[in-house]
Amino acid sequence: MLKAVLIDDEEIALDVLEIVLHEVGGVFVERKFLQVDEAFAYLEDTEVDLIFLDIEMPGMNGLIAAERLSLSCPGSQIIFVTAYQEYAVEAFEVNAFGYLLKPVSKERLAKTLERYQFRFRQREQVQSKPIRSSAEEELEPIGETEETSLHLNVLGSMELYDSDHSLVTWRTKKAKEMFAYLWHYDGNPVQRNRILEDMWPEHTLDRAQALFHTTLYHLRNTLKNAGFQDAVMFGDERYWMRLEGIVSDKSQLGALMHYKDGDLSVVGELVKLYRGDYLESENYAWAAARRYEIRAAYLQSLQQLLPLAGRLERESILRKLIMLEPYTEVHYRLLLKDLKEAGEGAAARNLHNLMVDRFRNELGIEISLE
């Protein structure tokens, strides 16, 4: 006999559901609650198999309650019982086991319970399997237990590649942005309200919450399909992303910028790696501060390498500086001087013409060169 609790702000709805459960059979209703907080207090000391939960309730939305229950009652499965069909996507995003529409039909309820029994028996069979020896485990095919690695580019534009080096495609632009947003916080938990304010500032709170749950559902599905299970975590009204399976060009850039004095082997990779500013193409407002920080640190790193570099490395650095700061005259003058000394007359003339044209036509400034 399965044990269950029922949570709904309408007493008649609780009574009707209890009657239907009794008619279907196989479930014992331990308690019924009109208030979510009372259910939380009861479930702290009591284990149940099923939690039947309404979504539209005063005080605490059922979707939010489900997230908390999934953490405090990991052994219990949540089945939503609601009059609103449009919450189906959000319900399964919070890992609900089932979704029943009011008035609950006995046939649909019976199928849900049969599905639970089938999965429960499967889990019992897995748990009852004998533990294999280490020698038997060694017979597992190589690669079966390897961690899935995703490669993320965020310099210039954002691209995510799976372990097969295939570009990950996003269901919606907001799903892509939410991935970037959670990754942006380096695995640190971010409050839900902060996410809503940053990603949906133009919407009301209720609308933003609905969009949030739908977007999170799409994000988790996309990462799951890419082989990255349980990427987004939840706890204490906060969300964060696991980072151990993600390698990024930003982290590679950070490592290169911490070069040892006199080590010029990093110049070529350092210049090549910086394809553009942090999430430049996406231009997310919440990423602006980090964008400026990374850019400033990168420019400083190039400036520090400049006096140490040989002629070819120095030219590579100066051309990168000109690309990033096209209206900084000193970069042009330094490179012109180097090209002249190296006897690169044609290259010097081309650079001179570019400089004069850029300053005259774009800024209205006449440049005088000796």
BALOBA-1460 file (C-alpha; in Angstrom, 3 decimals):
// residues 370
<rec num="1" residu="m" x="0.000" y="0.000" z="0.000"/>
<rec num="2" residu="l" x="1.418" y="3.367" z="-1.068"/>
<rec num="3" residu="k" x="1.402" y="6.247" z="1.406"/>
<rec num="4" residu="a" x="0.379" y="9.714" z="0.243"/>
<rec num="5" residu="v" x="-0.381" y="13.250" z="1.411"/>
<rec num="6" residu="l" x="-2.698" y="15.663" z="-0.400"/>
<rec num="7" residu="i" x="-2.124" y="19.438" z="-0.577"/>
<rec num="8" residu="d" x="-4.796" y="21.808" z="-1.929"/>
<rec num="9" residu="d" x="-6.249" y="25.108" z="-0.722"/>
<rec num="10" residu="e" x="-9.803" y="23.872" z="-1.445"/>
<rec num="11" residu="e" x="-11.172" y="21.413" z="1.087"/>
<rec num="12" residu="i" x="-13.720" y="19.944" z="-1.303"/>
<rec num="13" residu="a" x="-10.943" y="19.225" z="-3.808"/>
<rec num="14" residu="l" x="-9.048" y="17.296" z="-1.130"/>
<rec num="15" residu="d" x="-12.125" y="15.240" z="-0.263"/>
<rec num="16" residu="v" x="-12.904" y="14.445" z="-3.912"/>
<rec num="17" residu="l" x="-9.328" y="13.336" z="-4.599"/>
<rec num="18" residu="e" x="-9.318" y="11.132" z="-1.507"/>
<rec num="19" residu="i" x="-12.537" y="9.446" z="-2.684"/>
<rec num="20" residu="v" x="-11.120" y="8.790" z="-6.171"/>
<rec num="21" residu="l" x="-7.914" y="7.379" z="-4.681"/>
<rec num="22" residu="h" x="-9.984" y="5.061" z="-2.472"/>
<rec num="23" residu="e" x="-11.976" y="3.861" z="-5.489"/>
<rec num="24" residu="v" x="-8.822" y="3.176" z="-7.529"/>
<rec num="25" residu="g" x="-7.171" y="1.468" z="-4.554"/>
<rec num="26" residu="g" x="-3.583" y="0.855" z="-3.566"/>
<rec num="27" residu="v" x="-3.026" y="4.248" z="-1.887"/>
<rec num="28" residu="f" x="-3.508" y="5.194" z="1.753"/>
<rec num="29" residu="v" x="-3.994" y="8.932" z="2.368"/>
<rec num="30" residu="e" x="-2.101" y="9.738" z="5.547"/>
<rec num="31" residu="r" x="-2.911" y="13.448" z="5.763"/>
<rec num="32" residu="k" x="-4.618" y="16.282" z="3.851"/>
<rec num="33" residu="f" x="-3.360" y="19.862" z="4.038"/>
<rec num="34" residu="l" x="-4.871" y="23.225" z="3.094"/>
<rec num="35" residu="q" x="-1.574" y="25.033" z="3.787"/>
<rec num="36" residu="v" x="1.768" y="24.176" z="2.181"/>
<rec num="37" residu="d" x="3.732" y="25.184" z="5.288"/>
<rec num="38" residu="e" x="1.805" y="22.662" z="7.383"/>
<rec num="39" residu="a" x="2.667" y="19.949" z="4.873"/>
<rec num="40" residu="f" x="6.337" y="20.893" z="5.025"/>
<rec num="41" residu="a" x="6.327" y="20.586" z="8.812"/>
<rec num="42" residu="y" x="4.626" y="17.178" z="8.670"/>
<rec num="43" residu="l" x="6.940" y="15.807" z="5.968"/>
<rec num="44" residu="e" x="10.054" y="16.737" z="7.929"/>
<rec num="45" residu="d" x="9.452" y="13.690" z="10.142"/>
<rec num="46" residu="t" x="7.327" y="11.475" z="7.886"/>
<rec num="47" residu="e" x="8.200" y="9.652" z="4.680"/>
<rec num="48" residu="v" x="5.547" y="9.139" z="2.034"/>
<rec num="49" residu="d" x="5.586" y="7.692" z="-1.469"/>
<rec num="50" residu="l" x="3.403" y="10.265" z="-3.212"/>
<rec num="51" residu="i" x="2.614" y="13.947" z="-2.750"/>
<rec num="52" residu="f" x="-0.479" y="15.178" z="-4.608"/>
<rec num="53" residu="l" x="-0.053" y="18.933" z="-4.991"/>
<rec num="54" residu="d" x="-2.213" y="21.738" z="-6.382"/>
<rec num="55" residu="i" x="-0.454" y="24.507" z="-8.351"/>
<rec num="56" residu="e" x="-2.617" y="27.620" z="-7.892"/>
<rec num="57" residu="m" x="-2.541" y="28.210" z="-4.148"/>
<rec num="58" residu="p" x="-2.327" y="31.383" z="-2.054"/>
<rec num="59" residu="g" x="0.897" y="32.063" z="-0.209"/>
<rec num="60" residu="m" x="3.155" y="29.741" z="-2.195"/>
<rec num="61" residu="n" x="2.834" y="28.642" z="-5.810"/>
<rec num="62" residu="g" x="2.775" y="24.872" z="-6.202"/>
<rec num="63" residu="l" x="5.714" y="24.915" z="-8.634"/>
<rec num="64" residu="i" x="7.891" y="26.626" z="-6.057"/>
<rec num="65" residu="a" x="6.618" y="24.294" z="-3.341"/>
<rec num="66" residu="a" x="7.536" y="21.316" z="-5.544"/>
<rec num="67" residu="e" x="11.141" y="22.516" z="-5.839"/>
<rec num="68" residu="r" x="11.444" y="22.687" z="-2.066"/>
<rec num="69" residu="l" x="9.743" y="19.321" z="-1.600"/>
<rec num="70" residu="s" x="12.052" y="17.653" z="-4.122"/>
<rec num="71" residu="l" x="14.982" y="18.636" z="-1.893"/>
<rec num="72" residu="s" x="13.461" y="17.939" z="1.512"/>
<rec num="73" residu="c" x="11.656" y="14.734" z="0.415"/>
<rec num="74" residu="p" x="13.876" y="13.123" z="-2.236"/>
<rec num="75" residu="g" x="12.180" y="9.754" z="-1.796"/>
<rec num="76" residu="s" x="8.703" y="11.115" z="-2.572"/>
<rec num="77" residu="q" x="7.242" y="11.588" z="-6.044"/>
<rec num="78" residu="i" x="5.157" y="14.693" z="-6.761"/>
<rec num="79" residu="i" x="1.951" y="14.497" z="-8.779"/>
<rec num="80" residu="f" x="0.348" y="17.818" z="-9.669"/>
<rec num="81" residu="v" x="-3.437" y="18.070" z="-9.545"/>
<rec num="82" residu="t" x="-4.650" y="21.289" z="-11.153"/>
<rec num="83" residu="a" x="-7.390" y="22.846" z="-13.260"/>
<rec num="84" residu="y" x="-4.837" y="24.598" z="-15.473"/>
<rec num="85" residu="q" x="-3.419" y="22.675" z="-18.418"/>
<rec num="86" residu="e" x="-0.906" y="25.398" z="-19.333"/>
<rec num="87" residu="y" x="1.319" y="24.475" z="-16.367"/>
<rec num="88" residu="a" x="2.249" y="21.068" z="-17.802"/>
<rec num="89" residu="v" x="5.653" y="22.134" z="-19.119"/>
<rec num="90" residu="e" x="6.600" y="23.878" z="-15.881"/>
<rec num="91" residu="a" x="5.407" y="20.865" z="-13.863"/>
<rec num="92" residu="f" x="7.745" y="18.420" z="-15.560"/>
<rec num="93" residu="e" x="10.549" y="20.987" z="-15.444"/>
<rec num="94" residu="v" x="10.521" y="20.602" z="-11.640"/>
<rec num="95" residu="n" x="10.686" y="16.807" z="-12.132"/>
<rec num="96" residu="a" x="7.055" y="16.084" z="-11.263"/>
<rec num="97" residu="f" x="6.127" y="12.428" z="-11.684"/>
<rec num="98" residu="g" x="2.624" y="13.113" z="-12.923"/>
<rec num="99" residu="y" x="0.187" y="15.828" z="-13.964"/>
<rec num="100" residu="l" x="-3.558" y="15.342" z="-13.455"/>
<rec num="101" residu="l" x="-6.269" y="17.747" z="-14.548"/>
<rec num="102" residu="k" x="-9.303" y="18.443" z="-12.376"/>
<rec num="103" residu="p" x="-11.739" y="16.808" z="-12.178"/>
<rec num="104" residu="v" x="-9.450" y="13.800" z="-11.819"/>
<rec num="105" residu="s" x="-10.596" y="10.767" z="-13.781"/>
<rec num="106" residu="k" x="-10.146" y="7.328" z="-12.267"/>
<rec num="107" residu="e" x="-8.667" y="6.009" z="-15.521"/>
<rec num="108" residu="r" x="-5.945" y="8.667" z="-15.687"/>
<rec num="109" residu="l" x="-5.155" y="8.301" z="-11.979"/>
<rec num="110" residu="a" x="-4.939" y="4.501" z="-12.302"/>
<rec num="111" residu="k" x="-2.484" y="4.791" z="-15.199"/>
<rec num="112" residu="t" x="-0.317" y="7.204" z="-13.219"/>
<rec num="113" residu="l" x="-0.236" y="4.829" z="-10.244"/>
<rec num="114" residu="e" x="0.542" y="1.867" z="-12.491"/>
<rec num="115" residu="r" x="3.437" y="3.822" z="-13.970"/>
<rec num="116" residu="y" x="4.711" y="4.574" z="-10.471"/>
<rec num="117" residu="q" x="4.447" y="0.918" z="-9.438"/>
<rec num="118" residu="f" x="6.330" y="-0.164" z="-12.560"/>
<rec num="119" residu="r" x="9.146" y="2.300" z="-11.947"/>
<rec num="120" residu="f" x="9.244" y="1.485" z="-8.248"/>
<rec num="121" residu="r" x="9.603" y="-2.238" z="-8.966"/>
<rec num="122" residu="q" x="12.388" y="-1.489" z="-11.449"/>
<rec num="123" residu="r" x="14.215" y="0.521" z="-8.820"/>
<rec num="124" residu="e" x="13.840" y="-2.286" z="-6.283"/>
<rec num="125" residu="q" x="15.248" y="-4.781" z="-8.767"/>
<rec num="126" residu="v" x="18.259" y="-2.572" z="-9.463"/>
<rec num="127" residu="q" x="18.902" y="-2.061" z="-5.759"/>
<rec num="128" residu="s" x="18.626" y="-5.811" z="-5.094"/>
<rec num="129" residu="k" x="21.277" y="-6.739" z="-7.690"/>
<rec num="130" residu="p" x="24.414" y="-8.236" z="-6.117"/>
<rec num="131" residu="i" x="27.412" y="-5.943" z="-5.849"/>
<rec num="132" residu="r" x="30.015" y="-6.826" z="-8.447"/>
<rec num="133" residu="s" x="33.650" y="-7.326" z="-7.640"/>
<rec num="134" residu="s" x="36.283" y="-4.881" z="-8.813"/>
<rec num="135" residu="a" x="37.461" y="-7.517" z="-11.318"/>
<rec num="136" residu="e" x="33.974" y="-7.644" z="-12.836"/>
<rec num="137" residu="e" x="33.818" y="-3.866" z="-12.984"/>
<rec num="138" residu="e" x="37.056" y="-3.850" z="-14.943"/>
<rec num="139" residu="l" x="35.234" y="-5.707" z="-17.727"/>
<rec num="140" residu="e" x="33.104" y="-2.601" z="-18.401"/>
<rec num="141" residu="p" x="33.779" y="-1.100" z="-21.860"/>
<rec num="142" residu="i" x="36.319" y="1.696" z="-21.746"/>
<rec num="143" residu="g" x="34.707" y="5.104" z="-22.015"/>
<rec num="144" residu="e" x="31.335" y="4.148" z="-20.509"/>
<rec num="145" residu="t" x="32.021" y="6.077" z="-17.328"/>
<rec num="146" residu="e" x="33.913" y="9.007" z="-18.772"/>
<rec num="147" residu="e" x="32.645" y="12.458" z="-17.865"/>
<rec num="148" residu="t" x="30.960" y="14.307" z="-20.682"/>
<rec num="149" residu="s" x="32.836" y="17.494" z="-21.544"/>
<rec num="150" residu="l" x="31.254" y="20.491" z="-23.210"/>
<rec num="151" residu="h" x="33.363" y="23.187" z="-24.841"/>
<rec num="152" residu="l" x="32.078" y="26.727" z="-24.528"/>
<rec num="153" residu="n" x="33.179" y="29.770" z="-26.506"/>
<rec num="154" residu="v" x="32.160" y="33.127" z="-25.055"/>
<rec num="155" residu="l" x="34.776" y="35.431" z="-26.558"/>
<rec num="156" residu="g" x="33.182" y="37.265" z="-29.469"/>
<rec num="157" residu="s" x="30.092" y="35.092" z="-29.748"/>
<rec num="158" residu="m" x="28.708" y="32.235" z="-27.719"/>
<rec num="159" residu="e" x="28.876" y="28.680" z="-29.049"/>
<rec num="160" residu="l" x="28.515" y="25.469" z="-27.073"/>
<rec num="161" residu="y" x="29.881" y="22.185" z="-28.435"/>
<rec num="162" residu="d" x="29.113" y="18.715" z="-27.079"/>
<rec num="163" residu="s" x="31.624" y="15.909" z="-26.540"/>
<rec num="164" residu="d" x="31.321" y="14.957" z="-30.229"/>
<rec num="165" residu="h" x="32.313" y="18.522" z="-31.202"/>
<rec num="166" residu="s" x="28.817" y="19.184" z="-32.581"/>
<rec num="167" residu="l" x="27.317" y="22.618" z="-32.113"/>
<rec num="168" residu="v" x="24.507" y="22.595" z="-29.540"/>
<rec num="169" residu="t" x="21.333" y="24.220" z="-30.855"/>
<rec num="170" residu="w" x="18.919" y="25.997" z="-28.528"/>
<rec num="171" residu="r" x="15.150" y="25.683" z="-28.465"/>
<rec num="172" residu="t" x="14.788" y="29.412" z="-27.721"/>
<rec num="173" residu="k" x="17.041" y="32.444" z="-27.410"/>
<rec num="174" residu="k" x="16.103" y="32.695" z="-23.735"/>
<rec num="175" residu="a" x="17.255" y="29.122" z="-23.079"/>
<rec num="176" residu="k" x="20.623" y="30.061" z="-24.560"/>
<rec num="177" residu="e" x="20.722" y="33.218" z="-22.445"/>
<rec num="178" residu="m" x="19.822" y="31.321" z="-19.257"/>
<rec num="179" residu="f" x="22.690" y="28.909" z="-19.881"/>
<rec num="180" residu="a" x="25.066" y="31.849" z="-20.339"/>
<rec num="181" residu="y" x="23.619" y="33.582" z="-17.257"/>
<rec num="182" residu="l" x="24.042" y="30.646" z="-14.858"/>
<rec num="183" residu="w" x="27.485" y="29.790" z="-16.243"/>
<rec num="184" residu="h" x="28.441" y="33.480" z="-15.930"/>
<rec num="185" residu="y" x="28.132" y="33.209" z="-12.137"/>
<rec num="186" residu="d" x="30.904" y="30.575" z="-11.945"/>
<rec num="187" residu="g" x="28.866" y="27.958" z="-10.102"/>
<rec num="188" residu="n" x="27.663" y="30.382" z="-7.430"/>
<rec num="189" residu="p" x="23.952" y="30.175" z="-6.474"/>
<rec num="190" residu="v" x="21.756" y="32.987" z="-7.804"/>
<rec num="191" residu="q" x="18.397" y="33.880" z="-6.272"/>
<rec num="192" residu="r" x="15.370" y="33.270" z="-8.460"/>
<rec num="193" residu="n" x="14.156" y="36.868" z="-8.154"/>
<rec num="194" residu="r" x="17.557" y="38.118" z="-9.277"/>
<rec num="195" residu="i" x="17.321" y="35.934" z="-12.385"/>
<rec num="196" residu="l" x="13.809" y="37.208" z="-13.117"/>
<rec num="197" residu="e" x="14.902" y="40.842" z="-12.784"/>
<rec num="198" residu="d" x="17.945" y="40.378" z="-15.013"/>
<rec num="199" residu="m" x="16.352" y="38.273" z="-17.741"/>
<rec num="200" residu="w" x="12.743" y="39.498" z="-17.841"/>
<rec num="201" residu="p" x="12.824" y="43.075" z="-16.502"/>
<rec num="202" residu="e" x="9.957" y="44.159" z="-18.768"/>
<rec num="203" residu="h" x="7.445" y="41.571" z="-17.488"/>
<rec num="204" residu="t" x="5.275" y="41.333" z="-14.386"/>
<rec num="205" residu="l" x="6.408" y="38.929" z="-11.667"/>
<rec num="206" residu="d" x="3.791" y="36.287" z="-12.517"/>
<rec num="207" residu="r" x="4.592" y="36.388" z="-16.220"/>
<rec num="208" residu="a" x="8.336" y="36.345" z="-15.549"/>
<rec num="209" residu="q" x="7.964" y="33.271" z="-13.321"/>
<rec num="210" residu="a" x="6.021" y="31.409" z="-16.005"/>
<rec num="211" residu="l" x="8.643" y="32.262" z="-18.636"/>
<rec num="212" residu="f" x="11.404" y="31.285" z="-16.216"/>
<rec num="213" residu="h" x="10.061" y="27.775" z="-15.628"/>
<rec num="214" residu="t" x="9.449" y="27.168" z="-19.329"/>
<rec num="215" residu="t" x="12.951" y="28.390" z="-20.201"/>
<rec num="216" residu="l" x="14.563" y="26.283" z="-17.487"/>
<rec num="217" residu="y" x="12.725" y="23.233" z="-18.797"/>
<rec num="218" residu="h" x="14.110" y="23.814" z="-22.298"/>
<rec num="219" residu="l" x="17.609" y="24.451" z="-20.924"/>
<rec num="220" residu="r" x="17.704" y="21.234" z="-18.912"/>
<rec num="221" residu="n" x="16.398" y="19.230" z="-21.855"/>
<rec num="222" residu="t" x="19.001" y="20.689" z="-24.201"/>
<rec num="223" residu="l" x="21.870" y="19.937" z="-21.824"/>
<rec num="224" residu="k" x="20.500" y="16.457" z="-21.138"/>
<rec num="225" residu="n" x="20.431" y="15.746" z="-24.876"/>
<rec num="226" residu="a" x="24.032" y="16.987" z="-25.068"/>
<rec num="227" residu="g" x="24.968" y="14.367" z="-22.474"/>
<rec num="228" residu="f" x="25.265" y="16.770" z="-19.517"/>
<rec num="229" residu="q" x="22.888" y="15.427" z="-16.870"/>
<rec num="230" residu="d" x="21.819" y="17.445" z="-13.819"/>
<rec num="231" residu="a" x="23.641" y="20.537" z="-15.019"/>
<rec num="232" residu="v" x="21.357" y="23.036" z="-13.252"/>
<rec num="233" residu="m" x="20.989" y="22.655" z="-9.502"/>
<rec num="234" residu="f" x="18.435" y="24.145" z="-7.109"/>
<rec num="235" residu="g" x="18.410" y="24.863" z="-3.379"/>
<rec num="236" residu="d" x="17.242" y="27.545" z="-0.946"/>
<rec num="237" residu="e" x="15.377" y="29.469" z="-3.666"/>
<rec num="238" residu="r" x="18.620" y="29.642" z="-5.680"/>
<rec num="239" residu="y" x="19.894" y="28.117" z="-8.904"/>
<rec num="240" residu="w" x="23.422" y="27.373" z="-9.994"/>
<rec num="241" residu="m" x="25.264" y="25.451" z="-12.698"/>
<rec num="242" residu="r" x="27.739" y="22.634" z="-12.305"/>
<rec num="243" residu="l" x="30.940" y="23.660" z="-14.064"/>
<rec num="244" residu="e" x="33.110" y="20.546" z="-13.859"/>
<rec num="245" residu="g" x="31.984" y="19.304" z="-17.285"/>
<rec num="246" residu="i" x="32.468" y="22.590" z="-19.148"/>
<rec num="247" residu="v" x="35.723" y="23.867" z="-20.671"/>
<rec num="248" residu="s" x="35.683" y="27.470" z="-21.909"/>
<rec num="249" residu="d" x="37.856" y="29.769" z="-23.984"/>
<rec num="250" residu="k" x="37.519" y="32.321" z="-21.174"/>
<rec num="251" residu="s" x="39.282" y="30.027" z="-18.691"/>
<rec num="252" residu="q" x="41.962" y="29.276" z="-21.293"/>
<rec num="253" residu="l" x="42.472" y="32.998" z="-21.809"/>
<rec num="254" residu="g" x="42.812" y="33.546" z="-18.061"/>
<rec num="255" residu="a" x="45.504" y="30.892" z="-17.857"/>
<rec num="256" residu="l" x="47.440" y="32.434" z="-20.759"/>
<rec num="257" residu="m" x="47.297" y="35.915" z="-19.260"/>
<rec num="258" residu="h" x="49.046" y="34.626" z="-16.126"/>
<rec num="259" residu="y" x="52.217" y="34.012" z="-18.093"/>
<rec num="260" residu="k" x="55.699" y="33.944" z="-16.585"/>
<rec num="261" residu="d" x="57.916" y="36.951" z="-17.265"/>
<rec num="262" residu="g" x="59.904" y="36.451" z="-20.428"/>
<rec num="263" residu="d" x="57.771" y="33.569" z="-21.715"/>
<rec num="264" residu="l" x="56.751" y="34.652" z="-25.232"/>
<rec num="265" residu="s" x="55.372" y="31.261" z="-26.284"/>
<rec num="266" residu="v" x="51.913" y="32.420" z="-25.235"/>
<rec num="267" residu="v" x="51.751" y="35.394" z="-27.620"/>
<rec num="268" residu="g" x="50.421" y="33.569" z="-30.675"/>
<rec num="269" residu="e" x="47.685" y="31.741" z="-28.746"/>
<rec num="270" residu="l" x="46.848" y="34.823" z="-26.684"/>
<rec num="271" residu="v" x="46.287" y="36.920" z="-29.807"/>
<rec num="272" residu="k" x="44.355" y="34.177" z="-31.611"/>
<rec num="273" residu="l" x="42.105" y="33.203" z="-28.711"/>
<rec num="274" residu="y" x="40.568" y="36.616" z="-28.153"/>
<rec num="275" residu="r" x="38.015" y="36.599" z="-31.000"/>
<rec num="276" residu="g" x="36.114" y="39.501" z="-29.487"/>
<rec num="277" residu="d" x="34.758" y="40.834" z="-26.228"/>
<rec num="278" residu="y" x="32.968" y="38.626" z="-23.699"/>
<rec num="279" residu="l" x="29.527" y="37.654" z="-25.127"/>
<rec num="280" residu="e" x="29.925" y="40.560" z="-27.538"/>
<rec num="281" residu="s" x="27.517" y="39.290" z="-30.210"/>
<rec num="282" residu="e" x="24.810" y="38.448" z="-27.665"/>
<rec num="283" residu="n" x="25.243" y="41.820" z="-25.902"/>
<rec num="284" residu="y" x="23.486" y="40.725" z="-22.698"/>
<rec num="285" residu="a" x="23.052" y="43.706" z="-20.386"/>
<rec num="286" residu="w" x="23.830" y="41.661" z="-17.255"/>
<rec num="287" residu="a" x="27.235" y="40.684" z="-18.754"/>
<rec num="288" residu="a" x="28.417" y="44.260" z="-19.403"/>
<rec num="289" residu="a" x="30.539" y="44.656" z="-16.246"/>
<rec num="290" residu="r" x="32.350" y="41.344" z="-16.790"/>
<rec num="291" residu="r" x="32.829" y="42.245" z="-20.458"/>
<rec num="292" residu="y" x="34.714" y="45.427" z="-19.529"/>
<rec num="293" residu="e" x="36.766" y="43.642" z="-16.850"/>
<rec num="294" residu="i" x="37.977" y="40.901" z="-19.203"/>
<rec num="295" residu="r" x="38.734" y="43.384" z="-21.957"/>
<rec num="296" residu="a" x="40.730" y="45.641" z="-19.628"/>
<rec num="297" residu="a" x="42.711" y="42.701" z="-18.221"/>
<rec num="298" residu="y" x="43.456" y="41.438" z="-21.737"/>
<rec num="299" residu="l" x="44.664" y="44.834" z="-22.976"/>
<rec num="300" residu="q" x="46.869" y="45.176" z="-19.916"/>
<rec num="301" residu="s" x="48.339" y="41.719" z="-20.550"/>
<rec num="302" residu="l" x="49.206" y="42.665" z="-24.146"/>
<rec num="303" residu="q" x="50.801" y="45.916" z="-23.009"/>
<rec num="304" residu="q" x="52.941" y="44.034" z="-20.499"/>
<rec num="305" residu="l" x="54.140" y="41.624" z="-23.178"/>
<rec num="306" residu="l" x="54.959" y="44.363" z="-25.684"/>
<rec num="307" residu="p" x="58.404" y="45.444" z="-24.361"/>
<rec num="308" residu="l" x="59.467" y="41.787" z="-24.003"/>
<rec num="309" residu="a" x="58.430" y="40.638" z="-27.457"/>
<rec num="310" residu="g" x="60.570" y="40.126" z="-30.533"/>
<rec num="311" residu="r" x="59.730" y="41.877" z="-33.799"/>
<rec num="312" residu="l" x="57.180" y="39.375" z="-35.115"/>
<rec num="313" residu="e" x="55.454" y="38.893" z="-31.763"/>
<rec num="314" residu="r" x="55.473" y="42.660" z="-31.263"/>
<rec num="315" residu="e" x="53.798" y="43.203" z="-34.642"/>
<rec num="316" residu="s" x="51.145" y="40.618" z="-33.793"/>
<rec num="317" residu="i" x="50.439" y="42.334" z="-30.471"/>
<rec num="318" residu="l" x="50.274" y="45.825" z="-31.979"/>
<rec num="319" residu="r" x="47.891" y="44.732" z="-34.738"/>
<rec num="320" residu="k" x="45.632" y="43.181" z="-32.102"/>
<rec num="321" residu="l" x="45.733" y="46.399" z="-30.086"/>
<rec num="322" residu="i" x="44.845" y="48.396" z="-33.205"/>
<rec num="323" residu="m" x="41.899" y="46.092" z="-33.861"/>
<rec num="324" residu="l" x="40.600" y="46.486" z="-30.307"/>
<rec num="325" residu="e" x="41.427" y="50.189" z="-29.927"/>
<rec num="326" residu="p" x="41.203" y="51.551" z="-33.506"/>
<rec num="327" residu="y" x="41.394" y="55.210" z="-32.403"/>
<rec num="328" residu="t" x="44.460" y="54.953" z="-30.152"/>
<rec num="329" residu="e" x="47.170" y="56.723" z="-32.180"/>
<rec num="330" residu="v" x="50.175" y="55.408" z="-30.268"/>
<rec num="331" residu="h" x="49.611" y="51.824" z="-31.456"/>
<rec num="332" residu="y" x="49.812" y="52.905" z="-35.100"/>
<rec num="333" residu="r" x="52.949" y="54.980" z="-34.507"/>
<rec num="334" residu="l" x="54.764" y="52.131" z="-32.719"/>
<rec num="335" residu="l" x="53.926" y="49.664" z="-35.474"/>
<rec num="336" residu="l" x="54.860" y="52.132" z="-38.236"/>
<rec num="337" residu="k" x="58.240" y="52.635" z="-36.587"/>
<rec num="338" residu="d" x="58.812" y="48.871" z="-36.356"/>
<rec num="339" residu="l" x="57.808" y="48.287" z="-39.971"/>
<rec num="340" residu="k" x="60.096" y="51.077" z="-41.204"/>
<rec num="341" residu="e" x="63.063" y="49.732" z="-39.263"/>
<rec num="342" residu="a" x="62.404" y="46.248" z="-40.664"/>
<rec num="343" residu="g" x="62.336" y="47.590" z="-44.230"/>
<rec num="344" residu="e" x="58.650" y="46.705" z="-44.673"/>
<rec num="345" residu="g" x="57.845" y="49.788" z="-46.765"/>
<rec num="346" residu="a" x="54.658" y="48.498" z="-48.412"/>
<rec num="347" residu="a" x="53.195" y="47.294" z="-45.122"/>
<rec num="348" residu="a" x="54.052" y="50.653" z="-43.527"/>
<rec num="349" residu="r" x="52.302" y="52.582" z="-46.321"/>
<rec num="350" residu="n" x="49.182" y="50.420" z="-46.012"/>
<rec num="351" residu="l" x="49.050" y="50.971" z="-42.273"/>
<rec num="352" residu="h" x="49.655" y="54.710" z="-42.743"/>
<rec num="353" residu="n" x="46.787" y="54.959" z="-45.228"/>
<rec num="354" residu="l" x="44.478" y="53.006" z="-42.915"/>
<rec num="355" residu="m" x="45.323" y="55.299" z="-40.010"/>
<rec num="356" residu="v" x="44.859" y="58.535" z="-41.976"/>
<rec num="357" residu="d" x="41.593" y="57.326" z="-43.522"/>
<rec num="358" residu="r" x="40.186" y="56.113" z="-40.208"/>
<rec num="359" residu="f" x="40.996" y="59.268" z="-38.271"/>
<rec num="360" residu="r" x="40.019" y="61.676" z="-41.072"/>
<rec num="361" residu="n" x="36.791" y="60.061" z="-42.267"/>
<rec num="362" residu="e" x="35.495" y="58.615" z="-39.011"/>
<rec num="363" residu="l" x="36.692" y="61.199" z="-36.476"/>
<rec num="364" residu="g" x="37.375" y="64.266" z="-38.643"/>
<rec num="365" residu="i" x="40.943" y="64.513" z="-37.349"/>
<rec num="366" residu="e" x="43.961" y="65.194" z="-39.540"/>
<rec num="367" residu="i" x="47.009" y="63.092" z="-38.650"/>
<rec num="368" residu="s" x="50.500" y="64.502" z="-39.159"/>
<rec num="369" residu="l" x="53.342" y="62.014" z="-39.436"/>
<rec num="370" residu="e" x="57.035" y="62.763" z="-39.825"/>
